[in-house]
């Protein structure tokens, strides 16, 4: 055996056997977090992907790992490199390596080990560590709560198991593991990333996911959370049988989020009235009206034998006569993994469109003038909401500074232009590239959550 081979085989970062373990799996132990009186007052977090050695303005934050695994795998591979940086921050939540229920159980066990090992290692270097807890189905309960002392403060996330971007929630799955965690760990405090479910008991410190945008990175303001704020803040009485006790709230800085639940984010469900046209009685055609700046246009959506849309006709050119005929069709496919409706590229008819045959009765939606509720349903609430719409080929018309813009998807690309200025249209391969489109000196990324959306097909 060469010296190089011997050194590799005995490297502690290869063996990972130098930290104190506990339980059946000898899981590395993260000691109980000793909280200071001000640790959770106006709590602010910062994503590991944003930490910097000279980031003096944000050293008062706790570091979180509610990110995609590839953004912090480097901490597992080279932990010494980040010790001096992480020491500067108030505390560190242990890395939240994914625990998706679709994973092999041994992968879930390994990711739990990586979570605890990194946390215990950072603690051994003098860093204050709060364990992040994730779980899978009940067959993971024999290891997913190991390596955490009873009575410790812990961190959890409800984002991937909550309704978002037309995903249905997975509350039952989450609450089963959450209640098991309460019994096994008896946590003193629970940092909750994203809105807590009303049924969650414990001393919960709520951290608002919706305010995770880069836009708030350099602000010290505390923004009001959304629908649960009134009872979370104590302004009104909490729902009956709700055990939530909130000490404080804050906001998080991150670009992406993952964790546990389904890797696909939950089944698709209609979140807007307009989405309901994609589901119906087998064989029927649903006639609906989409509102837009010019009064709107009619649609016909054909429902397949499984009750899901298979084809849709739009009686408009979406203000892009260079890319669409009036009418034109879209075949609707359903992503087999995530179960989302995805309109295909437009099928144009420069001569005459074939008959859109009807098999059963028709259904009409109200084509009234848009109201504030309509615009609130249609608007892009987050950048990820916009990216999701682009992934599913949503045709969009929006208004900014009294000018109307359209986004369409010929041949799978994302094409954006103002009004009928087709020669000035910009084409993009990805949503991230499209967000660099400039309107009146501002990138679309900076205004997309503020524009008035007149129509979006999904």
C-alpha positions in Angstrom: 0.0 0.0 0.0 1.4 3.4 -1.0 1.5 6.3 1.5 -1.0 8.2 -0.7 -3.4 5.2 -0.6 -3.0 4.8 3.2 -3.7 8.5 3.8 -6.8 8.4 1.6 -8.2 5.3 3.3 -7.6 6.7 6.8 -8.7 10.3 6.0 -11.2 11.3 8.7 -13.4 13.0 6.0 -13.5 9.6 4.2 -14.3 7.6 7.3 -16.5 10.2 9.1 -16.1 8.3 12.4 -14.6 10.8 14.8 -17.8 12.4 16.1 -19.8 11.2 19.1 -22.8 9.2 18.0 -26.0 8.0 19.5 -28.8 5.5 18.9 -29.1 2.4 16.8 -27.3 4.0 13.9 -24.6 5.8 15.9 -26.0 9.1 14.5 -23.6 12.0 15.1 -25.1 14.1 18.0 -25.9 17.8 17.7 -25.9 19.0 21.3 -28.8 21.0 22.6 -28.9 24.6 21.4 -28.4 27.1 24.2 -30.5 30.1 23.3 -29.7 33.6 24.2 -32.5 36.0 25.2 -32.4 37.9 21.9 -31.8 35.0 19.5 -35.4 34.9 18.2 -36.2 38.6 18.4 -36.9 39.8 14.9 -35.2 36.6 13.6 -33.5 37.0 10.3 -31.9 34.1 8.3 -29.5 34.1 5.3 -29.0 31.2 2.8 -25.7 29.4 2.9 -25.2 30.3 -0.8 -25.0 34.0 0.2 -22.6 33.9 3.1 -19.4 35.9 2.8 -16.4 36.4 5.0 -16.7 40.2 4.7 -20.5 40.3 5.1 -20.4 42.3 8.3 -23.9 43.8 7.7 -25.6 40.3 8.0 -23.5 38.6 10.7 -26.4 39.0 13.0 -28.4 36.4 11.0 -28.7 32.7 11.3 -27.5 30.6 8.3 -30.0 28.2 6.7 -29.8 25.5 4.1 -33.4 25.4 2.7 -31.8 25.3 -0.7 -31.2 22.7 -3.4 -28.6 20.2 -2.2 -26.1 21.1 -4.9 -25.8 24.6 -3.4 -24.3 23.2 -0.2 -22.9 19.8 -1.0 -19.5 21.5 -0.9 -19.8 21.9 2.9 -20.0 18.1 3.2 -17.1 17.6 0.9 -14.8 20.3 2.4 -16.2 21.4 5.8 -13.0 23.0 7.1 -13.1 25.6 4.3 -16.3 27.2 5.7 -15.7 27.1 9.4 -14.2 30.6 9.6 -16.9 32.1 7.5 -19.8 30.5 9.4 -18.3 31.4 12.8 -19.2 35.0 12.0 -23.0 34.5 12.0 -25.3 34.2 15.0 -26.0 30.5 14.5 -26.2 27.8 11.7 -29.2 25.5 11.0 -27.8 22.1 10.1 -27.8 21.4 6.3 -31.2 20.2 5.1 -30.2 17.4 2.7 -33.3 16.2 0.9 -35.7 13.7 2.4 -38.1 13.2 -0.5 -40.5 10.3 -0.1 -39.6 9.1 -3.6 -36.0 8.5 -2.5 -34.6 5.1 -1.6 -34.8 4.6 2.2 -31.0 4.2 2.4 -30.5 7.5 0.6 -32.8 9.1 3.2 -30.7 7.5 6.0 -27.5 8.7 4.4 -28.9 12.3 4.0 -29.9 12.3 7.7 -26.4 11.2 8.6 -24.9 14.1 6.5 -27.3 16.5 8.2 -26.2 15.5 11.7 -22.5 15.0 10.8 -22.2 18.5 9.4 -24.1 20.0 12.4 -22.0 18.1 14.9 -18.8 19.0 13.1 -19.6 22.7 13.1 -20.5 22.6 16.7 -17.1 21.0 17.5 -15.5 24.0 15.9 -17.3 26.4 18.2 -20.3 27.3 16.0 -23.8 27.5 17.5 -25.9 24.9 15.7 -29.6 24.4 15.5 -30.6 21.0 14.0 -32.9 21.0 11.0 -35.4 18.1 11.0 -36.9 16.4 7.9 -38.6 13.1 7.6 -40.1 10.8 5.0 -42.9 8.2 5.5 -43.3 6.5 8.9 -40.7 3.9 8.0 -38.0 6.6 8.4 -39.0 7.5 11.9 -36.5 5.0 13.4 -33.6 7.3 12.2 -34.8 10.7 11.1 -35.1 12.1 14.6 -31.8 10.6 15.8 -28.8 12.8 16.7 -30.8 15.5 18.3 -30.9 16.1 22.1 -34.3 16.2 23.8 -35.4 19.7 24.5 -33.3 21.3 21.8 -34.5 24.1 19.5 -35.1 22.7 16.0 -35.9 24.0 12.5 -38.5 22.7 10.0 -40.0 23.8 6.7 -43.5 23.6 5.5 -42.9 25.1 2.0 -42.6 21.9 -0.1 -45.7 20.4 1.6 -47.9 23.5 1.3 -50.0 24.6 -1.6 -47.9 26.7 -4.1 -47.8 27.1 -7.9 -50.9 24.9 -8.3 -49.5 22.1 -6.1 -51.9 20.6 -3.6 -50.6 20.5 0.0 -49.3 17.4 1.8 -50.4 18.5 5.3 -51.4 15.0 6.4 -47.9 13.6 5.6 -46.2 16.6 7.3 -48.3 16.5 10.4 -47.7 12.8 10.9 -43.9 13.4 11.1 -44.3 16.7 12.9 -46.3 15.1 15.8 -43.8 12.3 16.0 -41.0 14.8 16.3 -42.8 16.6 19.1 -43.0 13.2 21.0 -39.4 12.2 20.4 -37.5 15.4 20.7 -39.8 17.6 22.8 -38.3 20.8 21.2 -38.0 24.0 23.3 -38.5 26.1 20.2 -39.4 25.3 16.5 -38.2 27.6 13.8 -40.7 27.2 11.0 -39.7 28.2 7.5 -42.9 29.2 5.6 -46.3 29.4 7.1 -47.1 27.0 9.9 -50.2 24.9 9.6 -52.9 25.8 12.2 -52.7 22.3 13.7 -49.0 22.6 14.6 -48.4 22.7 18.3 -45.3 24.0 20.1 -43.4 27.2 20.6 -43.1 28.2 16.9 -40.9 31.0 15.6 -42.4 31.8 12.2 -40.1 32.8 9.3 -41.8 34.2 6.2 -40.9 32.3 2.9 -42.7 34.9 0.7 -40.1 37.5 1.7 -37.2 35.4 0.6 -36.6 37.5 -2.5 -33.3 39.1 -3.3 -35.2 42.4 -3.2 -35.2 42.4 0.6 -31.5 41.5 1.0 -30.4 45.0 2.0 -33.4 46.1 4.0 -33.8 46.0 7.8 -37.6 46.3 7.7 -39.8 43.6 9.0 -42.7 42.9 6.5 -46.1 41.7 7.4 -46.6 37.9 6.7 -49.6 36.8 4.8 -52.8 34.9 5.7 -51.8 33.6 9.2 -50.3 36.9 10.4 -53.4 38.1 12.3 -53.4 35.2 14.7 -49.6 34.5 14.6 -49.0 38.1 15.8 -51.7 37.8 18.4 -53.9 40.5 16.8 -56.8 38.0 16.9 -57.5 34.8 18.7 -56.0 31.7 17.2 -58.2 29.0 15.7 -59.7 26.5 18.2 -57.4 23.7 19.2 -54.4 25.6 17.6 -51.2 25.2 19.7 -49.1 27.8 18.0 -47.2 30.2 20.3 -45.2 32.7 18.4 -42.3 34.6 20.0 -41.3 36.5 16.9 -41.0 36.5 13.1 -38.6 37.6 10.4 -37.7 36.8 6.9 -35.3 34.6 4.9 -33.0 35.2 2.0 -32.8 32.5 -0.6 -33.2 31.8 -4.3 -34.7 28.3 -4.1 -36.2 25.9 -1.7 -36.4 22.1 -1.2 -36.6 19.6 1.6 -39.1 16.9 2.3 -42.5 15.8 1.1 -42.9 14.7 -2.6 -40.0 15.6 -4.9 -42.7 16.7 -7.3 -44.3 19.2 -4.9 -47.7 17.6 -4.6 -50.4 16.9 -7.2 -51.7 19.6 -9.5 -54.9 21.4 -8.5 -56.7 24.4 -9.9 -55.7 27.5 -7.9 -57.5 30.1 -10.0 -61.0 30.0 -11.4 -59.4 30.1 -14.9 -57.5 26.8 -14.2 -60.8 24.9 -13.7 -61.2 24.6 -17.5 -58.6 21.9 -17.6 -60.8 19.4 -15.7 -64.3 18.2 -16.5 -66.5 15.4 -17.7 -65.0 13.0 -20.1 -65.7 14.0 -23.7 -67.1 17.4 -23.0 -65.9 20.7 -24.4 -65.8 23.6 -22.0 -66.3 27.0 -23.5 -64.7 29.8 -21.4 -63.8 33.4 -21.9 -60.4 34.8 -21.1 -60.2 38.5 -20.2 -57.5 40.8 -21.6 -56.9 44.4 -22.4 -59.0 44.4 -25.5 -62.1 42.7 -24.0 -60.9 39.1 -24.0 -61.2 36.1 -26.2 -63.1 32.8 -26.2 -61.6 29.4 -25.6 -62.7 25.8 -26.2 -61.1 23.1 -24.1 -61.7 19.5 -25.0 -61.7 17.0 -22.0 -60.3 13.5 -22.5 -61.6 10.2 -21.2 -59.7 10.7 -17.9 -61.4 14.0 -17.1 -58.4 16.1 -18.1 -57.9 18.5 -21.0 -56.4 17.1 -24.1 -56.7 20.0 -26.6 -57.6 23.7 -26.4 -58.6 26.3 -29.1 -57.9 30.0 -28.7 -60.0 32.4 -30.7 -57.3 35.0 -30.7 -53.8 35.7 -32.0 -52.6 36.7 -28.5 -51.6 40.0 -30.1 -48.9 38.1 -32.0 -50.2 37.6 -35.5 -46.7 36.8 -36.6 -46.8 33.6 -34.4 -50.5 32.7 -34.2 -53.5 32.5 -36.4 -57.0 33.3 -35.1 -58.1 30.7 -34.1 -55.2 28.3 -33.2 -55.0 25.1 -31.2 -52.7 23.7 -28.5 -52.5 20.0 -27.6 -52.5 19.7 -23.8 -50.1 17.1 -22.3 -49.9 16.2 -18.6 -46.5 15.9 -17.1 -46.4 12.2 -16.1 -44.3 12.8 -13.0 -45.9 16.0 -11.7 -49.3 15.8 -13.3 -49.4 19.3 -14.6 -51.2 20.5 -17.8 -48.7 21.7 -20.4 -50.0 23.4 -23.6 -47.8 22.5 -26.6 -46.7 24.8 -29.4 -49.5 26.6 -31.3 -51.1 24.7 -34.2 -51.9 27.5 -36.7 -54.5 27.4 -39.5 -53.6 30.0 -42.2 -56.5 28.8 -44.4 -59.4 27.4 -42.4 -59.5 25.8 -39.0 -61.1 22.3 -38.7 -64.2 21.8 -36.7 -63.7 21.5 -32.9 -66.1 18.7 -32.3 -68.3 18.6 -29.3 -69.3 15.3 -27.7 -71.3 16.4 -24.7 -72.8 19.5 -23.1 -71.0 22.9 -22.9 -70.0 25.0 -19.9 -69.7 28.7 -19.9 -67.7 31.0 -17.6 -68.6 34.6 -16.9 -66.8 36.9 -19.3 -67.4 40.1 -17.2 -65.0 43.0 -16.9 -61.9 42.1 -14.8 -62.1 43.1 -11.1 -59.4 43.4 -8.4 -59.9 39.7 -7.4 -59.2 38.7 -11.0 -56.0 40.7 -11.2 -54.8 39.3 -7.9 -55.4 35.7 -9.1 -53.6 36.4 -12.3 -50.5 38.3 -11.1 -47.2 36.6 -10.6 -46.7 36.5 -6.9 -43.1 35.4 -7.0 -40.3 35.0 -9.6 -40.7 31.2 -9.2 -44.4 31.6 -10.1 -43.3 33.2 -13.4 -40.7 30.5 -14.0 -43.3 27.8 -13.4 -45.6 29.5 -15.9 -42.8 29.6 -18.5 -42.0 25.9 -18.0 -45.6 25.1 -18.8 -45.8 27.3 -21.9 -48.2 29.8 -20.5 -49.3 32.5 -23.0 -49.2 35.8 -21.1 -50.4 39.4 -21.7 -49.4 42.0 -19.2 -49.3 45.7 -18.8 -46.5 48.0 -17.5 -46.5 51.8 -17.6 -49.7 51.7 -19.8 -48.0 49.5 -22.4 -49.1 45.9 -23.1 -46.6 43.1 -23.7 -47.2 39.5 -24.8 -45.3 36.3 -24.1 -45.8 33.3 -26.3 -44.1 30.0 -27.0 -43.6 29.2 -30.7 -41.5 26.1 -31.2 -40.7 25.8 -27.5 -39.0 29.2 -27.2 -40.1 32.2 -25.0 -40.9 35.2 -27.2 -41.6 38.6 -25.8 -42.6 41.8 -27.5 -44.5 45.1 -26.9 -47.8 45.4 -28.6 -47.5 44.6 -32.3 -43.8 45.5 -32.6 -43.0 42.0 -33.9 -39.7 43.0 -35.4 -38.5 43.9 -32.0 -39.5 40.7 -30.3 -36.9 39.0 -28.2 -36.6 35.2 -28.1 -35.2 33.3 -25.1 -34.4 29.6 -24.3 -35.1 29.8 -20.6 -37.2 31.7 -18.1 -34.0 33.0 -16.4 -32.9 34.5 -19.7 -36.4 35.9 -20.3 -36.2 37.7 -16.9 -33.4 39.8 -18.4 -35.8 41.3 -20.9 -35.6 45.1 -20.5 -38.7 47.3 -20.2 -38.2 51.1 -19.7 -34.7 50.5 -18.4 -35.8 47.8 -15.9 -35.2 44.1 -16.2 -38.3 41.9 -16.2 -36.9 40.2 -13.1 -37.3 43.5 -11.2 -40.9 44.2 -12.1 -42.6 40.8 -12.9 -44.3 40.6 -9.6 -45.7 44.2 -10.0 -47.0 44.1 -13.6 -50.8 43.9 -14.2 -51.4 40.5 -15.8 -54.4 40.6 -18.1 -54.3 37.0 -19.2 -52.2 33.8 -18.7 -53.3 30.5 -20.1 -52.0 28.6 -17.1 
